[in-house]
């Protein structure tokens, strides 16, 4: 909450000066660039720590393997490890819609991971294959790939999820029927809020049929009709419809 003018009037002069000094000090502190001391070299450059799975046979014959990463910069860079790092999504779905939801969550996760990347500091992103719940991973590997889970590569997991992006059946009659329930919510006073909510509801219906990208690429006139039919209140809807029809009528008259 920002301080009001009344607060400035009620504040004693000395307290106001103190607050000004604090603000100036904070500004100077924020402008400083602090460099930490160099990190000590590890005892062994090849040292890696791995927490073993207590349910696996402890024969000690398996060696550690390098985990792939989608981070844009690799090599001798410092790795940022902090509690504030975003957690990767976890996939335990069954349907194509579950796969699409996971891909959106993973995209959001990557955006947050890549935001603080610099030349000196980086954070590794969890591979797609490592974001799958263990039971789901075994089941998918068995039925989709006919392989053991550890034999399925990262590219194979990525392709498994990308299969969900291809529409399996295009049925605009069903979409037209579902869009009859689309209505603009007038609970918000701001026009921007009403339109944003309406657009979100529109895409939710298109996502159910896996036609969002296809419809916006090839059926823009149909989408405009969906939005126009959902406008509210009726007086506002009539004005928008008349404005949309005006250029068409003028072209016919010419």
C-alpha atoms as a printed R data frame, in Angstrom:
    type eleno elety resid chain resno       x       y       z
1   ATOM     1    CA   UNK     A     1   0.000   0.000   0.000
2   ATOM     2    CA   UNK     A     2   1.500   3.334  -1.037
3   ATOM     3    CA   UNK     A     3   1.585   6.148   1.554
4   ATOM     4    CA   UNK     A     4  -1.072   8.833   1.125
5   ATOM     5    CA   UNK     A     5  -0.712  12.575   1.431
6   ATOM     6    CA   UNK     A     6  -2.454  12.415   4.843
7   ATOM     7    CA   UNK     A     7   0.321  10.165   6.100
8   ATOM     8    CA   UNK     A     8   2.930  12.735   5.024
9   ATOM     9    CA   UNK     A     9   1.073  15.489   6.888
10  ATOM    10    CA   UNK     A    10   0.713  13.442  10.077
11  ATOM    11    CA   UNK     A    11   4.367  12.314  10.036
12  ATOM    12    CA   UNK     A    12   6.742  14.436  12.204
13  ATOM    13    CA   UNK     A    13   9.478  16.330  10.284
14  ATOM    14    CA   UNK     A    14  12.261  14.302  11.884
15  ATOM    15    CA   UNK     A    15  10.573  11.064  10.945
16  ATOM    16    CA   UNK     A    16  10.140  12.312   7.381
17  ATOM    17    CA   UNK     A    17  13.864  13.104   7.147
18  ATOM    18    CA   UNK     A    18  14.713   9.682   8.568
19  ATOM    19    CA   UNK     A    19  12.522   8.018   5.988
20  ATOM    20    CA   UNK     A    20  14.178  10.050   3.225
21  ATOM    21    CA   UNK     A    21  17.598   8.987   4.449
22  ATOM    22    CA   UNK     A    22  16.493   5.354   4.521
23  ATOM    23    CA   UNK     A    23  15.134   5.593   0.988
24  ATOM    24    CA   UNK     A    24  18.358   7.157  -0.287
25  ATOM    25    CA   UNK     A    25  20.406   4.501   1.471
26  ATOM    26    CA   UNK     A    26  18.324   1.766  -0.052
27  ATOM    27    CA   UNK     A    27  18.766   3.299  -3.505
28  ATOM    28    CA   UNK     A    28  22.544   3.440  -3.084
29  ATOM    29    CA   UNK     A    29  22.629  -0.139  -1.832
30  ATOM    30    CA   UNK     A    30  20.610  -1.320  -4.791
31  ATOM    31    CA   UNK     A    31  23.052   0.372  -7.173
32  ATOM    32    CA   UNK     A    32  26.069  -1.411  -5.713
33  ATOM    33    CA   UNK     A    33  27.488  -4.430  -7.510
34  ATOM    34    CA   UNK     A    34  28.816  -6.943  -5.033
35  ATOM    35    CA   UNK     A    35  31.130  -9.719  -6.145
36  ATOM    36    CA   UNK     A    36  31.444 -12.798  -3.995
37  ATOM    37    CA   UNK     A    37  34.712 -14.571  -3.457
38  ATOM    38    CA   UNK     A    38  35.672 -17.227  -5.953
39  ATOM    39    CA   UNK     A    39  34.225 -20.632  -5.223
40  ATOM    40    CA   UNK     A    40  36.805 -23.119  -3.901
41  ATOM    41    CA   UNK     A    41  37.799 -25.809  -6.354
42  ATOM    42    CA   UNK     A    42  36.259 -29.208  -5.584
43  ATOM    43    CA   UNK     A    43  38.532 -31.944  -4.325
44  ATOM    44    CA   UNK     A    44  37.806 -33.993  -7.419
45  ATOM    45    CA   UNK     A    45  36.653 -32.400 -10.719
46  ATOM    46    CA   UNK     A    46  34.729 -35.544 -11.589
47  ATOM    47    CA   UNK     A    47  32.976 -35.852  -8.235
48  ATOM    48    CA   UNK     A    48  29.217 -36.288  -8.514
49  ATOM    49    CA   UNK     A    49  26.704 -37.076  -5.823
50  ATOM    50    CA   UNK     A    50  23.802 -39.402  -6.446
51  ATOM    51    CA   UNK     A    51  21.172 -40.446  -3.933
52  ATOM    52    CA   UNK     A    52  20.513 -44.136  -4.647
53  ATOM    53    CA   UNK     A    53  17.027 -45.507  -4.933
54  ATOM    54    CA   UNK     A    54  16.496 -47.761  -1.909
55  ATOM    55    CA   UNK     A    55  14.193 -50.007  -3.925
56  ATOM    56    CA   UNK     A    56  16.815 -50.807  -6.611
57  ATOM    57    CA   UNK     A    57  19.225 -53.750  -6.232
58  ATOM    58    CA   UNK     A    58  22.309 -52.389  -4.479
59  ATOM    59    CA   UNK     A    59  24.908 -54.225  -6.546
60  ATOM    60    CA   UNK     A    60  27.014 -51.138  -7.212
61  ATOM    61    CA   UNK     A    61  27.556 -52.131 -10.832
62  ATOM    62    CA   UNK     A    62  25.652 -49.255 -12.410
63  ATOM    63    CA   UNK     A    63  27.616 -46.068 -13.048
64  ATOM    64    CA   UNK     A    64  26.267 -42.565 -13.032
65  ATOM    65    CA   UNK     A    65  25.117 -41.212 -16.381
66  ATOM    66    CA   UNK     A    66  25.092 -37.614 -17.533
67  ATOM    67    CA   UNK     A    67  21.592 -36.172 -17.519
68  ATOM    68    CA   UNK     A    68  20.664 -34.132 -20.604
69  ATOM    69    CA   UNK     A    69  19.693 -30.533 -20.064
70  ATOM    70    CA   UNK     A    70  17.768 -27.981 -22.067
71  ATOM    71    CA   UNK     A    71  19.694 -25.067 -20.611
72  ATOM    72    CA   UNK     A    72  21.019 -22.819 -23.424
73  ATOM    73    CA   UNK     A    73  24.530 -22.529 -21.947
74  ATOM    74    CA   UNK     A    74  26.624 -25.484 -20.901
75  ATOM    75    CA   UNK     A    75  30.203 -26.017 -19.856
76  ATOM    76    CA   UNK     A    76  32.166 -24.443 -17.037
77  ATOM    77    CA   UNK     A    77  29.476 -22.194 -15.645
78  ATOM    78    CA   UNK     A    78  28.373 -21.616 -12.084
79  ATOM    79    CA   UNK     A    79  25.088 -23.327 -11.252
80  ATOM    80    CA   UNK     A    80  22.519 -21.460  -9.200
81  ATOM    81    CA   UNK     A    81  20.828 -23.703  -6.679
82  ATOM    82    CA   UNK     A    82  18.341 -21.918  -4.463
83  ATOM    83    CA   UNK     A    83  14.961 -22.698  -2.883
84  ATOM    84    CA   UNK     A    84  13.418 -20.052  -5.158
85  ATOM    85    CA   UNK     A    85  14.065 -22.108  -8.303
86  ATOM    86    CA   UNK     A    86  10.779 -23.228  -9.886
87  ATOM    87    CA   UNK     A    87   9.788 -26.846  -9.521
88  ATOM    88    CA   UNK     A    88   9.245 -28.878 -12.707
89  ATOM    89    CA   UNK     A    89   5.767 -30.170 -13.518
90  ATOM    90    CA   UNK     A    90   4.917 -33.810 -12.909
91  ATOM    91    CA   UNK     A    91   3.111 -35.869 -15.551
92  ATOM    92    CA   UNK     A    92   0.824 -38.669 -14.413
93  ATOM    93    CA   UNK     A    93  -1.872 -38.372 -17.062
94  ATOM    94    CA   UNK     A    94  -3.651 -40.787 -19.356
95  ATOM    95    CA   UNK     A    95  -5.253 -38.731 -22.114
96  ATOM    96    CA   UNK     A    96  -4.071 -36.531 -24.954
97  ATOM    97    CA   UNK     A    97  -5.468 -33.536 -23.072
98  ATOM    98    CA   UNK     A    98  -3.254 -34.481 -20.121
99  ATOM    99    CA   UNK     A    99  -0.244 -34.434 -22.439
100 ATOM   100    CA   UNK     A   100  -1.151 -31.010 -23.786
101 ATOM   101    CA   UNK     A   101  -1.624 -29.664 -20.270
102 ATOM   102    CA   UNK     A   102   1.796 -31.008 -19.297
103 ATOM   103    CA   UNK     A   103   3.472 -29.357 -22.297
104 ATOM   104    CA   UNK     A   104   1.986 -25.992 -21.331
105 ATOM   105    CA   UNK     A   105   3.142 -26.414 -17.741
106 ATOM   106    CA   UNK     A   106   6.606 -27.410 -18.921
107 ATOM   107    CA   UNK     A   107   6.758 -24.372 -21.189
108 ATOM   108    CA   UNK     A   108   5.924 -22.131 -18.217
109 ATOM   109    CA   UNK     A   109   8.580 -23.924 -16.170
110 ATOM   110    CA   UNK     A   110  11.243 -23.423 -18.863
111 ATOM   111    CA   UNK     A   111  10.395 -19.741 -19.144
112 ATOM   112    CA   UNK     A   112  10.993 -19.293 -15.424
113 ATOM   113    CA   UNK     A   113  14.201 -21.362 -15.533
114 ATOM   114    CA   UNK     A   114  15.655 -19.472 -18.486
115 ATOM   115    CA   UNK     A   115  14.836 -16.013 -17.114
116 ATOM   116    CA   UNK     A   116  17.839 -15.741 -14.721
117 ATOM   117    CA   UNK     A   117  20.327 -17.356 -17.137
118 ATOM   118    CA   UNK     A   118  23.507 -15.329 -17.601
119 ATOM   119    CA   UNK     A   119  27.012 -15.977 -18.872
120 ATOM   120    CA   UNK     A   120  28.197 -16.709 -15.334
121 ATOM   121    CA   UNK     A   121  25.157 -18.132 -13.592
122 ATOM   122    CA   UNK     A   122  22.842 -20.833 -14.861
123 ATOM   123    CA   UNK     A   123  20.253 -23.275 -13.612
124 ATOM   124    CA   UNK     A   124  19.749 -26.703 -15.126
125 ATOM   125    CA   UNK     A   125  16.274 -27.627 -16.328
126 ATOM   126    CA   UNK     A   126  14.805 -31.014 -15.583
127 ATOM   127    CA   UNK     A   127  14.595 -33.198 -18.730
128 ATOM   128    CA   UNK     A   128  11.130 -34.136 -19.946
129 ATOM   129    CA   UNK     A   129  11.690 -37.820 -19.240
130 ATOM   130    CA   UNK     A   130  12.543 -37.060 -15.621
131 ATOM   131    CA   UNK     A   131   9.242 -35.216 -15.116
132 ATOM   132    CA   UNK     A   132   7.094 -38.336 -15.568
133 ATOM   133    CA   UNK     A   133   5.688 -40.106 -12.521
134 ATOM   134    CA   UNK     A   134   7.376 -43.503 -12.109
135 ATOM   135    CA   UNK     A   135   4.295 -45.733 -12.489
136 ATOM   136    CA   UNK     A   136   3.096 -43.749 -15.502
137 ATOM   137    CA   UNK     A   137   6.584 -43.887 -16.997
138 ATOM   138    CA   UNK     A   138   6.776 -47.674 -16.712
139 ATOM   139    CA   UNK     A   139   3.314 -48.100 -18.213
140 ATOM   140    CA   UNK     A   140   3.965 -45.775 -21.167
141 ATOM   141    CA   UNK     A   141   7.363 -47.340 -21.840
142 ATOM   142    CA   UNK     A   142   5.814 -50.817 -21.800
143 ATOM   143    CA   UNK     A   143   2.806 -50.160 -24.042
144 ATOM   144    CA   UNK     A   144   3.991 -47.300 -26.268
145 ATOM   145    CA   UNK     A   145   7.655 -48.180 -26.790
146 ATOM   146    CA   UNK     A   146   7.867 -51.855 -25.769
147 ATOM   147    CA   UNK     A   147  10.978 -50.953 -23.830
148 ATOM   148    CA   UNK     A   148  12.174 -50.663 -20.281
149 ATOM   149    CA   UNK     A   149  11.819 -47.090 -18.963
150 ATOM   150    CA   UNK     A   150  15.569 -46.466 -18.796
151 ATOM   151    CA   UNK     A   151  15.925 -47.416 -22.483
152 ATOM   152    CA   UNK     A   152  13.527 -44.703 -23.699
153 ATOM   153    CA   UNK     A   153  15.507 -41.644 -24.779
154 ATOM   154    CA   UNK     A   154  14.701 -37.993 -24.172
155 ATOM   155    CA   UNK     A   155  13.779 -37.369 -27.816
156 ATOM   156    CA   UNK     A   156  11.345 -40.286 -27.699
157 ATOM   157    CA   UNK     A   157   9.602 -38.809 -24.664
158 ATOM   158    CA   UNK     A   158   9.385 -35.429 -26.367
159 ATOM   159    CA   UNK     A   159   7.804 -36.982 -29.461
160 ATOM   160    CA   UNK     A   160   5.387 -38.901 -27.237
161 ATOM   161    CA   UNK     A   161   4.024 -35.636 -25.878
162 ATOM   162    CA   UNK     A   162   4.076 -33.817 -29.219
163 ATOM   163    CA   UNK     A   163   1.730 -36.449 -30.671
164 ATOM   164    CA   UNK     A   164  -1.043 -34.779 -28.687
165 ATOM   165    CA   UNK     A   165  -0.760 -31.586 -30.743
166 ATOM   166    CA   UNK     A   166  -2.056 -33.188 -33.945
167 ATOM   167    CA   UNK     A   167  -5.888 -33.035 -34.164
168 ATOM   168    CA   UNK     A   168  -7.250 -36.545 -34.562
169 ATOM   169    CA   UNK     A   169 -10.698 -35.458 -35.764
170 ATOM   170    CA   UNK     A   170 -11.960 -32.097 -37.026
171 ATOM   171    CA   UNK     A   171 -15.667 -31.691 -36.306
172 ATOM   172    CA   UNK     A   172 -16.763 -28.065 -36.454
173 ATOM   173    CA   UNK     A   173 -20.413 -29.054 -36.070
174 ATOM   174    CA   UNK     A   174 -19.640 -30.198 -32.535
175 ATOM   175    CA   UNK     A   175 -17.622 -27.040 -31.944
176 ATOM   176    CA   UNK     A   176 -20.520 -24.889 -33.180
177 ATOM   177    CA   UNK     A   177 -22.839 -26.648 -30.743
178 ATOM   178    CA   UNK     A   178 -20.451 -26.167 -27.834
179 ATOM   179    CA   UNK     A   179 -19.980 -22.483 -28.670
180 ATOM   180    CA   UNK     A   180 -23.698 -21.830 -28.161
181 ATOM   181    CA   UNK     A   181 -22.959 -21.855 -24.423
182 ATOM   182    CA   UNK     A   182 -20.295 -19.159 -24.790
183 ATOM   183    CA   UNK     A   183 -21.442 -15.947 -23.070
184 ATOM   184    CA   UNK     A   184 -19.712 -12.770 -21.994
185 ATOM   185    CA   UNK     A   185 -19.669 -12.386 -18.214
186 ATOM   186    CA   UNK     A   186 -20.778  -8.907 -17.152
187 ATOM   187    CA   UNK     A   187 -19.744  -9.266 -13.509
188 ATOM   188    CA   UNK     A   188 -16.607  -7.171 -14.136
189 ATOM   189    CA   UNK     A   189 -17.058  -3.446 -14.775
190 ATOM   190    CA   UNK     A   190 -13.973  -3.104 -17.006
191 ATOM   191    CA   UNK     A   191 -14.443  -3.911 -20.714
192 ATOM   192    CA   UNK     A   192 -10.934  -5.374 -20.867
193 ATOM   193    CA   UNK     A   193 -11.773  -7.859 -18.109
194 ATOM   194    CA   UNK     A   194 -14.954  -8.935 -19.865
195 ATOM   195    CA   UNK     A   195 -13.204  -9.473 -23.196
196 ATOM   196    CA   UNK     A   196 -10.259 -11.315 -21.664
197 ATOM   197    CA   UNK     A   197 -12.607 -13.657 -19.818
198 ATOM   198    CA   UNK     A   198 -14.599 -14.253 -23.001
199 ATOM   199    CA   UNK     A   199 -11.462 -15.013 -25.006
200 ATOM   200    CA   UNK     A   200 -10.258 -17.420 -22.326
201 ATOM   201    CA   UNK     A   201 -13.598 -19.262 -22.375
202 ATOM   202    CA   UNK     A   202 -13.422 -19.433 -26.174
203 ATOM   203    CA   UNK     A   203  -9.979 -21.018 -26.118
204 ATOM   204    CA   UNK     A   204 -11.056 -23.440 -23.397
205 ATOM   205    CA   UNK     A   205 -13.736 -24.822 -25.707
206 ATOM   206    CA   UNK     A   206 -11.344 -24.976 -28.660
207 ATOM   207    CA   UNK     A   207  -8.777 -26.763 -26.482
208 ATOM   208    CA   UNK     A   208 -11.331 -29.434 -25.645
209 ATOM   209    CA   UNK     A   209 -11.463 -30.291 -29.356
210 ATOM   210    CA   UNK     A   210  -7.709 -29.701 -29.863
211 ATOM   211    CA   UNK     A   211  -8.492 -27.147 -32.562
212 ATOM   212    CA   UNK     A   212  -7.109 -23.904 -31.135
213 ATOM   213    CA   UNK     A   213  -4.138 -23.467 -33.468
214 ATOM   214    CA   UNK     A   214  -5.963 -24.915 -36.477
215 ATOM   215    CA   UNK     A   215  -9.010 -22.689 -35.998
216 ATOM   216    CA   UNK     A   216  -6.995 -19.488 -35.609
217 ATOM   217    CA   UNK     A   217  -5.035 -20.349 -38.742
218 ATOM   218    CA   UNK     A   218  -7.906 -21.348 -41.044
219 ATOM   219    CA   UNK     A   219 -11.215 -20.347 -39.385
220 ATOM   220    CA   UNK     A   220 -10.789 -16.743 -38.241
221 ATOM   221    CA   UNK     A   221 -14.186 -15.735 -39.612
222 ATOM   222    CA   UNK     A   222 -15.817 -18.521 -37.605
223 ATOM   223    CA   UNK     A   223 -14.006 -17.406 -34.442
224 ATOM   224    CA   UNK     A   224 -15.156 -13.810 -34.952
225 ATOM   225    CA   UNK     A   225 -18.719 -15.107 -35.238
226 ATOM   226    CA   UNK     A   226 -18.362 -17.064 -31.993
227 ATOM   227    CA   UNK     A   227 -17.195 -13.937 -30.175
228 ATOM   228    CA   UNK     A   228 -19.882 -11.697 -31.685
229 ATOM   229    CA   UNK     A   229 -22.674 -14.101 -30.734
230 ATOM   230    CA   UNK     A   230 -21.417 -14.248 -27.148
231 ATOM   231    CA   UNK     A   231 -21.344 -10.489 -26.532
232 ATOM   232    CA   UNK     A   232 -23.491  -8.998 -23.785
233 ATOM   233    CA   UNK     A   233 -25.585  -7.053 -22.926
234 ATOM   234    CA   UNK     A   234 -27.809  -7.164 -26.048
235 ATOM   235    CA   UNK     A   235 -27.497  -3.408 -26.672
236 ATOM   236    CA   UNK     A   236 -23.709  -3.671 -26.785
237 ATOM   237    CA   UNK     A   237 -23.924  -6.758 -28.983
238 ATOM   238    CA   UNK     A   238 -26.148  -4.999 -31.532
239 ATOM   239    CA   UNK     A   239 -23.729  -2.062 -31.827
240 ATOM   240    CA   UNK     A   240 -20.755  -4.356 -32.445
241 ATOM   241    CA   UNK     A   241 -22.659  -6.454 -34.981
242 ATOM   242    CA   UNK     A   242 -23.786  -3.320 -36.850
243 ATOM   243    CA   UNK     A   243 -20.216  -2.010 -36.971
244 ATOM   244    CA   UNK     A   244 -18.984  -5.343 -38.297
245 ATOM   245    CA   UNK     A   245 -21.660  -5.429 -41.010
246 ATOM   246    CA   UNK     A   246 -21.179  -1.791 -42.101
247 ATOM   247    CA   UNK     A   247 -18.081  -2.336 -44.301
248 ATOM   248    CA   UNK     A   248 -19.764  -5.306 -45.953
249 ATOM   249    CA   UNK     A   249 -22.916  -3.303 -46.779
250 ATOM   250    CA   UNK     A   250 -20.825  -0.398 -48.116
251 ATOM   251    CA   UNK     A   251 -18.931  -2.762 -50.401
252 ATOM   252    CA   UNK     A   252 -22.209  -4.178 -51.761
253 ATOM   253    CA   UNK     A   253 -23.531  -0.665 -52.514
254 ATOM   254    CA   UNK     A   254 -20.388   0.223 -54.436
